[in-house]
Amino acid sequence: MNEKANIFDIHRASLHDGPGIRTTVFLKGCPLECQWCHNPEALSADAQLFYHFDKCTYCADCVAVCPQSAHAVSDGVHTINYDACQLCGECLEACNYDALKIMGKEMTVSEVIAQVQKDAAFYQNSGGGITLSGGEPLFQFSFSKELLKQCKSLKINTCVETSGFVSPFKFKQLLPYIDVLLFDYKITDSQEHESYTGVPNHVILENLQAAYRYGTAIYLRCPIVPGVNDNDWHFNAIAELSEKFPKLCGIELLPYHDMGNNKRISIGKSETFTELKTVTPEVSKQWIAQLRELGCKKVIIG
């Protein structure tokens, strides 16, 4: 119960992170670097300064108090030297507009469970429970294993949203403590997968098969990014997985949206896919229709 991890958010009463009403725990750290990531503040396992530029009034109060001189305001522009920031929190205290936040707080398993248990009545009535997300929650393996184990002992339904990129040896240790998997399937070709995410996909596919054989309830989550994987080859591969694993609970398409770029700016990173905009509902419906024509009966927009 004393295992610790860096948590960057806990969402209560979530309706989109698994069945029922859930408490979603977001862990920092991910071994992938997906270019379309919508939670770039979760890629690093370390705490980070996050700047809400839409809330800033350029008052320069943060400049006056920062001991590392990481902030500068000039001509209505607020710049931050993220490398200089030591996360002392002085700027957060000085800011009256909540424009600055430290993303990442070290918490123990006991502290997280105390938060999760606040909604126990909702889990019982809705079939919900806890969902671990990120980042990649299995990146902080020991913490996630202990948290899942304790939740199971408390009869709290457990769900993990995962890229599936973790050693099969570790992954199989977790299966007894996972009720539901939200399992990402990103790109079919392994070389292209590595090009866009930083890792190949053979271990991911091995873990998907292991979870299916174990009998875990699995929702296959498929981020679709125009120009990357919105092609016939990938859609055919999704349909083949649907046929290969007929007991999948469902296939959820996750159409690309550009929210991640604003977040990347907020943590001092460069934007990606700058010419690509959020996918329209009309395009999403076309993808659904195409997959249903290929035989996917359980496909929805996630």
N, C-alpha and C positions, 0 to 999 in steps of 0.2 A: 504493500500500500504506500510505500515511500518512494516508489519510482516517480521521476519527474520528467516533464516535457514542456516544451515551449508551445503554448496555446495562443492563437491570435484572435479567436472569437468563439463564443458559444451562443448558438441560436436556439431559443426555446420556441415551442409551438410551431415547428417547421412541418410543412405539408408536402414538401417536394424532395425529401431525402430518404425515401423508403416508405413502406406502408404505415398508415396511421399517423398520429401526431407524435413528432419526434423531437428530441433535443440533439442538435448537431454540434459536435465538438470539432473545431478546425485546428489541426496540428500543423506547425511550421516544418518545412523541410521537404524536398522532393528530389529524387535522383534523376527525374526527367526535366527537360527544359523545352516544353512544347511552345512553339512560336506563337500559338494562339491562346495561350493560358489566360483564363479570366480571373485567376487569383495569383498574379505574379508576386504579391507580397508574401506568399506562402512558400516560394521556391527556396529561400534561404532558411536554414534551421535557426538562425540567430534573430534576435529582436532587431527591429528596424524603425527608423523615424519615417512617419507617413505624413505627407503634407496635403491637406484638402485645399487646393488652390482656389476652389470656388467659394470658400468661406473666408478667405484672407481679405483684410481691409488695408493691408500695407501700412499698419500703424507703427511698425518697427519695434514694438515692445520686446519681441524675441531677440532682436539684434542687441538691445541694451543689456540683456541678462546672460547671453550665451558665453560661457567661459572659454569656449574653443573658437569663438568668432566664426561659427559655421553658417550663420544667417547674414544676409545682406539685402537691403531694400534700397532701390534707386530708381527714380522715374517710374514709379508704379509697377516695378518688377521685383519680385521676391525670389532670390536665388539661395540655394542651400548647398553647402559643401558636405555631402553625405559622408565622405571619407573622414572628415574632421570631427563629425558628431560622435560624442561619447555616451549618448543616451542618458545624460544626467537628469533630464526632465525639467530643467529650469525654464525652457521656452514654453513647455506645456502649461506650467503654472502662470506664466506671464500672459499667455494668449487668452483673451476674453471671448473669442469667437470659435473655439474648438477647431481651429484650423490645423492643429498639430496633434499627432497621436503616436505613441509607441506601439507598434504592432508586434506582439509577442510578450507573453507573461508566463514565467515558470510556475507550473502548478503540479501538485502531487496527485496521484490517483485518488486519494481520499477527498481532496478538494474538488475534483471534477465530479466524483460520485455524489457529493453533497449537493452540487448544482443539479445534477441529473434527477435525483430523487424528489426534487421539488415538484416535478410534473408526473409523479408515479400514477396518480389517479387518471390522468389523460391517457397514459399508455394502456392501462387496463381496459378502458372504455373504447379505445380506438384501434387496438392492436399495434400500437406504436412502441417506441423505445428509444434507445440511443443510436446515433449514427456517428461514426468516425469519418472525418473528411480532412481535406487539407488544401494544398500540399498533397503529400502522400502519407497517410497515417501510419503505414507499415514501415516508413523510413525511421520512425522512432519506435522500433520494434518492441523492446522490453516494456516500455510504458503501455503501448497499445495492447500487448498480450495480457498484462496484469489488469488493465482496465476492463477489457472484454471478459476476462475470467471472473472478476469480481461482479460485474453486471449479471453474468449468467447465474452466479450463486445467489443473487438477489432476485432472480427470475425476471430480469429486465431484458426484453427482446433486443438483440444486437444486430447492427447493420454496419457494413464497412464500404465506403466508396473508395475504389482503388484502381490504380493503373495496372495492377498485377505484376509490377516489376519489383520482385523481391525473390530471394533465393528460394527455390522449391522446398528446401529443408525447413526453412523458417515458416513458409506459407502453410505447410501441412500441419505445423504445430498449432496454428491459429484456428483451423477449421472446426474443431470441437466447440469453439466459443463464438462462432459466427452463425447467426440465423439467416441473414440476408446479405448478399453481395451486390453492389452496384459496380459492375465490372466494365472498365473502359475497353473499347476496341477502336483504335484510332486509325491505323493505316495498314493495308494488307501486305504490301511489299516490305520485307524486313529492312532493305537498304534505304528505302524512302522513309520508313519509320525512324531509322537512326538519323537520317538527314534532318527531319523536322522536329524530333524529340530528344535526340542525343543518345538514344539506346535502340538496339534491335528489338524484335518482338518475339523471338522464339521462347524465351523464358515466360513471357506473358501468356502465350498460347498454352504452354505446358501447365501453368498454374490454373488457367481457365478449365482445362480438361480435368485436372485433379479435383477442383471444387465441384465440378459437375458429377464426377464419379462418386464423390463423397456424399452427394445428395443435398448440398447447400442450395437454397433458393437463390437464383441468379437472375438479375436484370442486366442485359447487355446494353451498355450505354455507348452510343456512337456519335462523337462529335463530328459534324460534317462542315468542312471548310472549303468554300469555293476555290477552285484552282489547285487544291491539294488532294482531296479525296472524294470529291463529288463526281465520281466517274463510274462507268459501267462495271469495271473490274472490281472496284471496292464494293459496290452495291451487290454484285453477284456473290462476292465472298461473304457478305453479311447474310445473304439468303442461304448460302451453303452452311454457315454456322447454325442458322435457325433449323435447318434440316438435320444437321448432325446432332444437335442438342435439342430435341423436340420438347423437353421439359423445362426449357427456359421460361421464366415467369413473364418475360416481355422483352421487347427491343425498343429502347428509347433513343430517338434521334435528338441530338443537341446541336441545333443550327448555330453557326458562328455569330457572335456579336462582338462589337469592338470595345466593350466596357473595359477590357484588360489594358488597353492603351493608356487611358486616363490614369489607371492605377500604376502603370509602369512609370509615368511621369512623376507620380506622387512619391515614388521611392528612388527617384533619380536615375531611372533606366531609360533607354531609347525605345521608341515605339516600334512595333512590328506590323507588317501588313498594312502600311499606312494608306494604301489605295483601296483597301477592302472595307466595306461597310457591313453593318448588321444585316443578316439575311432577312428578307421579307417573308411574311406568312404565305404568300402565294408560291414562292420558291419552295418553302418547306412542305407545302401540300403536294407539290409535284414529286418531291423525293419520297414522300409517303406512298403516293400512288405507284411510283416505279417499284418500290420494294414489295408492295402488295401484289403487283403483277408477277413478281418473281416468287411468290408463294409465302411471303412473310405475313402471317395473319395477326401477329401480336405486336405490330409496330405502331408506335405513337410518337408525338412530339413531347420530349421530356421537359 
